[in-house]
């Protein structure tokens, strides 16, 4: 099972890098096309890890990061870089999710040990 998940994680890295290369190269259509499989695979990986709280939390934060990344890219492509405030919402949500884990869930788990 771990090997199967790892294959999806490796695929996700490839998709994310291709999306970002399209972004930095100003390939608007291809960048937007690559956004969809990138976020779909990230959500799928998150779903796979739904029963392992530390993996779930970290993958939820990754999904927020990708949503922020896609929002920022879309703004640069089509809205004169005007979507950064919306991207910040997604980045902040990722930080909040991780903060909840590290400041509340993890200490509680350690305390129970």
MMTF fields as JSON, N, C-alpha, C and O atoms, coordinates in Angstrom:
{
  "mmtfVersion": "1.0.0",
  "mmtfProducer": "UNKNOWN",
  "numBonds": 451,
  "numAtoms": 452,
  "numGroups": 113,
  "numChains": 1,
  "numModels": 1,
  "chainsPerModel": [1],
  "groupsPerChain": [113],
  "chainIdList": ["A"],
  "bondAtomList": [4, 2, 8, 6, 12, 10, 16, 14, 20, 18, 24, 22, 28, 26, 32, 30, 36, 34, 40, 38, 44, 42, 48, 46, 52, 50, 56, 54, 60, 58, 64, 62, 68, 66, 72, 70, 76, 74, 80, 78, 84, 82, 88, 86, 92, 90, 96, 94, 100, 98, 104, 102, 108, 106, 112, 110, 116, 114, 120, 118, 124, 122, 128, 126, 132, 130, 136, 134, 140, 138, 144, 142, 148, 146, 152, 150, 156, 154, 160, 158, 164, 162, 168, 166, 172, 170, 176, 174, 180, 178, 184, 182, 188, 186, 192, 190, 196, 194, 200, 198, 204, 202, 208, 206, 212, 210, 216, 214, 220, 218, 224, 222, 228, 226, 232, 230, 236, 234, 240, 238, 244, 242, 248, 246, 252, 250, 256, 254, 260, 258, 264, 262, 268, 266, 272, 270, 276, 274, 280, 278, 284, 282, 288, 286, 292, 290, 296, 294, 300, 298, 304, 302, 308, 306, 312, 310, 316, 314, 320, 318, 324, 322, 328, 326, 332, 330, 336, 334, 340, 338, 344, 342, 348, 346, 352, 350, 356, 354, 360, 358, 364, 362, 368, 366, 372, 370, 376, 374, 380, 378, 384, 382, 388, 386, 392, 390, 396, 394, 400, 398, 404, 402, 408, 406, 412, 410, 416, 414, 420, 418, 424, 422, 428, 426, 432, 430, 436, 434, 440, 438, 444, 442, 448, 446],
  "bondOrderList": [1, 1, 1, 1, 1, 1, 1, 1, 1, 1, 1, 1, 1, 1, 1, 1, 1, 1, 1, 1, 1, 1, 1, 1, 1, 1, 1, 1, 1, 1, 1, 1, 1, 1, 1, 1, 1, 1, 1, 1, 1, 1, 1, 1, 1, 1, 1, 1, 1, 1, 1, 1, 1, 1, 1, 1, 1, 1, 1, 1, 1, 1, 1, 1, 1, 1, 1, 1, 1, 1, 1, 1, 1, 1, 1, 1, 1, 1, 1, 1, 1, 1, 1, 1, 1, 1, 1, 1, 1, 1, 1, 1, 1, 1, 1, 1, 1, 1, 1, 1, 1, 1, 1, 1, 1, 1, 1, 1, 1, 1, 1, 1],
  "groupList": [{"groupName": "UNK", "atomNameList": ["N", "CA", "C", "O"], "elementList": ["N", "C", "C", "O"], "formalChargeList": [0, 0, 0, 0], "bondAtomList": [1, 0, 2, 1, 3, 2], "bondOrderList": [1, 1, 2], "singleLetterCode": "X", "chemCompType": "L-PEPTIDE LINKING"}],
  "groupTypeList": [0, 0, 0, 0, 0, 0, 0, 0, 0, 0, 0, 0, 0, 0, 0, 0, 0, 0, 0, 0, 0, 0, 0, 0, 0, 0, 0, 0, 0, 0, 0, 0, 0, 0, 0, 0, 0, 0, 0, 0, 0, 0, 0, 0, 0, 0, 0, 0, 0, 0, 0, 0, 0, 0, 0, 0, 0, 0, 0, 0, 0, 0, 0, 0, 0, 0, 0, 0, 0, 0, 0, 0, 0, 0, 0, 0, 0, 0, 0, 0, 0, 0, 0, 0, 0, 0, 0, 0, 0, 0, 0, 0, 0, 0, 0, 0, 0, 0, 0, 0, 0, 0, 0, 0, 0, 0, 0, 0, 0, 0, 0, 0, 0],
  "groupIdList": [1, 2, 3, 4, 5, 6, 7, 8, 9, 10, 11, 12, 13, 14, 15, 16, 17, 18, 19, 20, 21, 22, 23, 24, 25, 26, 27, 28, 29, 30, 31, 32, 33, 34, 35, 36, 37, 38, 39, 40, 41, 42, 43, 44, 45, 46, 47, 48, 49, 50, 51, 52, 53, 54, 55, 56, 57, 58, 59, 60, 61, 62, 63, 64, 65, 66, 67, 68, 69, 70, 71, 72, 73, 74, 75, 76, 77, 78, 79, 80, 81, 82, 83, 84, 85, 86, 87, 88, 89, 90, 91, 92, 93, 94, 95, 96, 97, 98, 99, 100, 101, 102, 103, 104, 105, 106, 107, 108, 109, 110, 111, 112, 113],
  "secStructList": [7, 2, 2, 2, 2, 2, 2, 2, 2, 2, 2, 2, 2, 2, 2, 2, 2, 2, 2, 2, 2, 2, 2, 2, 6, 6, 7, 2, 2, 2, 2, 2, 2, 2, 2, 2, 2, 2, 2, 2, 2, 2, 2, 2, 2, 2, 2, 2, 6, 6, 6, 1, 2, 2, 2, 2, 2, 2, 2, 2, 2, 2, 2, 2, 2, 2, 2, 2, 2, 2, 2, 2, 2, 2, 2, 2, 2, 2, 1, 6, 6, 6, 6, 2, 2, 2, 2, 2, 2, 2, 2, 2, 2, 2, 2, 2, 2, 2, 2, 2, 0, 0, 0, 0, 0, 2, 2, 2, 2, 2, 2, 2, 7],
  "xCoordList": [0.818, 0.0, 0.857, 0.564, 1.908, 2.786, 3.391, 3.482, 3.805, 4.4, 3.405, 3.783, 2.129, 1.113, 0.916, 0.798, 0.882, 0.736, 1.944, 1.803, 3.11, 4.343, 4.314, 4.801, 3.754, 3.649, 2.783, 3.104, 1.691, 0.832, 1.553, 1.426, 2.306, 3.061, 4.11, 4.301, 4.782, 5.779, 5.127, 5.653, 3.991, 3.242, 2.839, 2.906, 2.421, 2.002, 3.135, 2.925, 4.319, 5.486, 5.705, 5.936, 5.631, 5.785, 4.724, 5.047, 3.474, 2.388, 2.587, 2.414, 2.951, 3.139, 4.291, 4.177, 5.38, 6.52, 6.175, 6.56, 5.457, 5.062, 4.153, 4.308, 3.206, 2.327, 3.143, 2.901, 4.1, 4.905, 5.843, 6.101, 6.352, 7.166, 6.297, 6.738, 5.073, 4.146, 3.868, 3.799, 3.712, 3.446, 4.614, 4.421, 5.807, 6.978, 7.31, 7.928, 6.895, 7.133, 5.992, 6.03, 4.979, 3.824, 3.026, 2.456, 2.996, 2.147, 0.783, 0.511, -0.058, -1.307, -2.234, -2.692, -2.503, -3.444, -2.907, -3.629, -1.664, -1.09, -0.995, -1.222, -0.667, -0.612, -1.961, -2.056, -3.009, -4.35, -4.8, -5.461, -4.44, -4.781, -4.09, -4.711, -2.824, -2.065, -2.53, -2.275, -3.211, -3.71, -4.705, -4.706, -5.536, -6.585, -6.03, -6.383, -5.18, -4.668, -3.793, -3.735, -3.119, -2.279, -3.128, -2.789, -4.226, -5.06, -5.848, -6.076, -6.263, -6.999, -6.134, -6.6, -4.894, -4.004, -3.713, -3.628, -3.56, -3.327, -4.521, -4.348, -5.714, -6.917, -7.022, -7.404, -6.69, -6.719, -5.723, -6.053, -4.518, -3.515, -4.02, -3.841, -4.643, -5.213, -6.284, -6.335, -7.123, -8.174, -7.571, -8.05, -6.546, -5.883, -5.366, -5.409, -4.879, -4.291, -5.308, -4.918, -6.58, -7.606, -7.593, -8.095, -7.042, -7.056, -5.791, -5.697, -4.826, -3.581, -3.539, -3.219, -3.862, -4.108, -2.938, -3.162, -1.711, -0.572, -0.441, -0.155, -0.649, -0.596, -1.774, -1.61, -2.946, -4.133, -3.936, -4.189, -3.491, -3.298, -2.274, -2.513, -1.146, -0.101, -0.56, -0.243, -1.294, -1.791, -2.901, -3.043, -3.689, -4.671, -3.958, -4.393, -2.858, -2.078, -1.481, -1.432, -1.031, -0.519, -1.617, -1.369, -2.827, -3.946, -4.199, -4.443, -4.14, -4.293, -3.194, -3.45, -1.974, -0.829, -1.055, -0.811, -1.514, -1.733, -2.876, -2.778, -3.962, -5.054, -4.539, -4.896, -3.702, -3.126, -2.249, -2.312, -1.442, -0.543, -1.322, -0.947, -2.39, -3.216, -3.933, -4.056, -4.4, -5.061, -4.095, -4.448, -2.895, -1.863, -1.521, -1.44, -1.319, -0.996, -2.108, -1.833, -3.346, -4.489, -4.497, -4.757, -4.213, -4.147, -3.056, -3.259, -1.905, -0.817, -1.142, -0.777, -1.821, -2.154, -3.255, -3.151, -4.306, -5.518, -6.021, -6.903, -5.502, -6.067, -5.009, -5.118, -3.993, -2.959, -2.439, -2.259, -2.204, -1.695, -2.626, -2.172, -3.931, -4.894, -5.509, -6.444, -5.018, -5.628, -4.765, -5.076, -3.702, -2.848, -3.605, -3.372, -4.504, -5.247, -6.041, -6.186, -6.547, -7.274, -6.303, -6.612, -5.145, -4.136, -3.686, -3.447, -3.574, -3.154, -4.137, -3.737, -5.42, -6.429, -6.092, -6.118, -5.778, -5.455, -4.138, -4.039, -3.124, -1.861, -2.102, -1.593, -2.874, -3.163, -3.935, -3.679, -4.874, -5.628, -4.694, -4.856, -3.723, -2.736, -1.938, -1.681, -1.545, -0.797, -1.677, -1.203, -2.94, -3.865, -4.038, -4.02, -4.205, -4.358, -3.13, -3.253, -1.943, -0.716, -0.518, -0.051, -0.866, -0.757, -1.644, -1.23, -2.853, -3.77, -3.139, -3.216, -2.526, -1.892, -0.739, -0.675, 0.171, 1.383, 1.158, 1.886, 0.164, -0.068, -1.123, -1.15, -1.987, -3.05, -3.016, -2.89, -3.125, -3.244, -1.977, -2.045, -0.836, 0.413, 0.751, 1.074, 0.69, 0.962, -0.02, 0.361, -1.279, -2.273, -1.913, -2.03, -1.472, -1.074, 0.165, 0.229, 1.124, 2.337, 1.991, 2.542, 1.09, 0.682, 0.02, 0.179, -0.721, -1.397, -0.426, -0.767, 0.779, 1.751, 2.3, 3.129],
  "yCoordList": [-1.208, 0.0, 1.266, 2.213, 1.284, 2.452, 2.753, 3.914, 1.71, 1.892, 2.531, 3.384, 2.127, 2.709, 4.191, 5.003, 4.536, 5.939, 6.728, 7.841, 6.165, 6.839, 7.159, 8.212, 6.271, 6.523, 7.747, 8.558, 7.878, 9.06, 10.325, 11.381, 10.211, 11.371, 11.803, 12.997, 10.851, 11.168, 11.776, 12.731, 11.234, 11.807, 13.239, 14.119, 13.458, 14.796, 15.81, 16.939, 15.398, 16.287, 16.657, 17.823, 15.668, 15.931, 16.909, 17.878, 16.663, 17.551, 18.973, 19.934, 19.102, 20.421, 21.16, 22.348, 20.463, 21.087, 21.506, 22.592, 20.661, 21.025, 22.26, 23.172, 22.285, 23.45, 24.706, 25.747, 24.616, 25.789, 26.209, 27.4, 25.254, 25.604, 26.342, 27.315, 25.879, 26.577, 27.987, 28.936, 28.114, 29.421, 30.37, 31.481, 29.934, 30.805, 31.1, 32.119, 30.2, 30.383, 31.143, 31.398, 31.498, 32.247, 31.465, 32.046, 30.135, 29.287, 29.188, 28.242, 30.17, 30.323, 29.111, 28.573, 28.693, 27.588, 26.318, 25.648, 25.991, 24.765, 24.851, 23.858, 26.014, 26.189, 25.951, 25.296, 26.489, 26.296, 24.839, 24.289, 24.233, 22.817, 21.959, 21.056, 22.228, 21.428, 21.656, 20.824, 22.777, 23.037, 21.964, 21.539, 21.535, 20.573, 19.213, 18.762, 18.547, 17.256, 17.418, 16.52, 18.558, 18.788, 18.802, 18.141, 19.545, 19.613, 18.323, 17.909, 17.688, 16.423, 15.356, 14.656, 15.228, 14.225, 14.586, 13.7, 15.869, 16.283, 15.922, 15.434, 16.159, 15.81, 14.29, 13.802, 13.558, 12.091, 11.572, 10.679, 12.124, 11.724, 12.04, 11.245, 13.189, 13.56, 12.552, 12.134, 12.171, 11.191, 9.833, 9.189, 9.421, 8.154, 8.164, 7.144, 9.321, 9.444, 9.841, 10.225, 9.756, 10.263, 9.581, 10.159, 8.388, 7.662, 7.858, 7.349, 8.588, 8.87, 10.382, 11.134, 10.82, 12.243, 13.139, 14.196, 12.749, 13.608, 13.746, 14.833, 12.65, 12.692, 13.491, 14.28, 13.283, 14.007, 15.512, 16.271, 15.931, 17.365, 17.96, 19.013, 17.296, 17.833, 17.872, 18.813, 16.864, 16.874, 17.89, 18.43, 18.163, 19.248, 20.583, 21.423, 20.768, 21.998, 22.098, 23.185, 20.974, 20.964, 21.36, 22.117, 20.854, 21.237, 22.741, 23.382, 23.298, 24.752, 25.477, 26.469, 24.982, 25.576, 25.558, 26.558, 24.435, 24.336, 25.251, 25.913, 25.291, 26.223, 27.664, 28.449, 28.004, 29.347, 29.587, 30.639, 28.597, 28.665, 28.855, 29.676, 28.105, 28.205, 29.553, 30.152, 30.02, 31.323, 32.431, 33.319, 32.381, 33.366, 33.305, 34.338, 32.091, 31.918, 32.494, 33.196, 32.196, 32.702, 34.227, 34.854, 34.805, 36.262, 36.857, 37.881, 36.218, 36.714, 36.557, 37.408, 35.48, 35.23, 36.166, 36.698, 36.368, 36.979, 38.221, 38.909, 38.53, 39.613, 40.602, 41.135, 40.838, 41.825, 41.633, 42.595, 40.379, 39.99, 40.429, 40.763, 40.426, 40.923, 39.889, 40.207, 38.663, 37.637, 37.272, 36.326, 38.008, 37.684, 37.707, 36.835, 38.673, 38.643, 37.345, 36.857, 36.797, 35.528, 34.372, 33.437, 34.442, 33.408, 33.401, 32.341, 34.58, 34.675, 33.943, 33.354, 33.98, 33.257, 31.766, 31.146, 31.19, 29.77, 29.457, 28.461, 30.314, 30.098, 30.149, 29.311, 31.128, 31.277, 30.088, 29.637, 29.582, 28.412, 27.218, 26.464, 27.047, 25.988, 26.154, 25.18, 27.382, 27.657, 27.383, 26.832, 27.76, 27.519, 26.022, 25.565, 25.269, 23.815, 23.195, 22.38, 23.585, 23.039, 23.518, 22.758, 24.759, 25.287, 24.499, 24.172, 24.195, 23.394, 22.037, 21.556, 21.445, 20.153, 20.267, 19.511, 21.21, 21.289, 21.903, 21.596, 22.76, 23.417, 22.716, 22.893, 21.927, 21.276, 19.748, 19.061, 19.22, 17.762, 17.016, 16.035, 17.464, 16.757, 16.777, 15.727, 17.937, 17.913, 17.024, 16.364, 17.01, 16.15, 14.678, 13.871, 14.34, 12.963, 12.571, 11.462, 13.462, 13.188, 13.045, 12.19, 13.874, 13.834, 12.499, 11.995, 11.933, 10.662, 9.487, 8.438, 9.653, 8.553, 8.248, 7.349],
  "zCoordList": [0.0, 0.0, 0.0, -0.729, 0.809, 0.884, -0.489, -0.887, -1.209, -2.54, -3.499, -4.303, -3.424, -4.293, -4.0, -4.917, -2.72, -2.326, -2.805, -3.312, -2.647, -3.063, -4.555, -4.968, -5.364, -6.808, -7.081, -7.95, -6.343, -6.5, -6.041, -6.661, -4.954, -4.466, -5.481, -5.708, -6.082, -7.108, -8.344, -8.916, -8.761, -9.875, -9.561, -10.419, -8.324, -7.912, -8.042, -8.485, -7.656, -7.782, -9.247, -9.569, -10.127, -11.562, -12.059, -12.747, -11.718, -12.162, -11.664, -12.414, -10.401, -9.799, -10.492, -10.793, -10.74, -11.414, -12.841, -13.274, -13.573, -14.936, -14.898, -15.71, -13.951, -13.804, -13.538, -14.15, -12.636, -12.295, -13.429, -13.604, -14.194, -15.375, -16.391, -17.004, -16.564, -17.468, -16.956, -17.736, -15.649, -15.039, -15.293, -15.786, -14.959, -15.079, -16.542, -16.851, -17.439, -18.876, -19.553, -20.757, -18.764, -19.257, -20.306, -21.23, -20.145, -20.991, -20.307, -19.568, -20.565, -19.826, -19.947, -18.939, -21.155, -21.338, -20.683, -19.944, -20.944, -20.389, -18.858, -18.166, -18.341, -16.888, -16.242, -15.205, -16.863, -16.327, -16.48, -15.599, -17.591, -17.799, -16.737, -16.177, -16.457, -15.493, -14.057, -13.186, -13.802, -12.446, -12.016, -10.861, -12.932, -12.581, -12.126, -11.036, -12.911, -12.405, -11.155, -10.315, -11.037, -9.859, -8.597, -7.616, -8.61, -7.408, -7.203, -6.066, -8.29, -8.155, -7.488, -6.589, -7.915, -7.312, -5.853, -5.003, -5.559, -4.164, -3.286, -2.169, -3.782, -3.017, -2.859, -1.795, -3.894, -3.828, -2.783, -2.002, -2.767, -1.772, -0.367, 0.555, -0.209, 1.086, 1.504, 2.66, 0.568, 0.847, 1.251, 2.184, 0.56, 0.883, 2.322, 3.01, 2.769, 4.108, 5.178, 6.281, 4.876, 5.795, 7.168, 8.132, 7.283, 8.558, 9.389, 10.506, 8.852, 9.588, 9.796, 8.875, 11.007, 11.261, 10.848, 10.257, 11.14, 10.784, 9.269, 8.767, 8.537, 7.073, 6.512, 5.581, 7.078, 6.638, 6.783, 5.848, 7.945, 8.216, 7.258, 6.668, 7.102, 6.228, 4.77, 4.043, 4.35, 2.971, 2.769, 1.672, 3.797, 3.706, 3.514, 2.726, 4.24, 4.094, 2.687, 2.11, 2.138, 0.764, -0.217, -1.156, -0.003, -0.877, -0.804, -1.826, 0.395, 0.54, -0.218, -0.9, -0.097, -0.782, -2.295, -2.971, -2.822, -4.265, -4.701, -5.734, -3.92, -4.252, -4.264, -5.142, -3.29, -3.254, -4.481, -5.117, -4.791, -5.936, -7.237, -8.074, -7.402, -8.611, -8.665, -9.733, -7.525, -7.466, -7.861, -8.637, -7.337, -7.657, -9.144, -9.808, -9.668, -11.08, -11.964, -12.937, -11.622, -12.394, -12.402, -13.43, -11.258, -11.169, -12.036, -12.689, -12.043, -12.887, -14.365, -15.176, -14.715, -16.116, -16.627, -17.732, -15.828, -16.364, -15.623, -16.138, -14.451, -13.65, -13.15, -12.045, -13.969, -13.639, -12.211, -11.463, -11.856, -10.539, -9.409, -8.314, -9.684, -8.711, -7.795, -7.06, -7.813, -6.951, -5.742, -5.018, -5.53, -4.374, -3.049, -2.212, -2.823, -1.543, -1.358, -0.237, -2.446, -2.358, -2.118, -1.379, -2.738, -2.52, -1.061, -0.484, -0.473, 0.925, 1.835, 2.838, 1.486, 2.275, 2.305, 3.368, 1.146, 1.083, 1.801, 2.517, 1.606, 2.32, 3.832, 4.576, 4.275, 5.71, 6.258, 7.375, 5.478, 5.904, 6.116, 7.076, 5.227, 5.399, 6.677, 7.385, 6.976, 8.212, 9.434, 10.427, 9.366, 10.481, 10.719, 11.862, 9.652, 9.774, 10.432, 11.346, 9.962, 10.551, 11.991, 12.84, 12.263, 13.629, 14.577, 15.689, 14.148, 14.952, 15.279, 16.41, 14.282, 14.501, 15.491, 16.46, 15.251, 16.072, 17.449, 18.393, 17.565, 18.857, 19.71, 20.928, 19.086, 19.843, 19.735, 20.748, 18.537, 18.377, 18.776, 19.516, 18.302, 18.599, 20.092, 20.646, 20.767, 22.215, 22.985, 23.952, 22.555, 23.202, 23.005, 23.927, 21.79, 21.481, 22.308, 22.838, 22.413, 23.198, 24.679, 25.373, 25.147, 26.547, 26.896, 28.008, 25.944, 26.166, 26.24, 26.785, 25.698, 25.655, 27.009, 27.151]
}
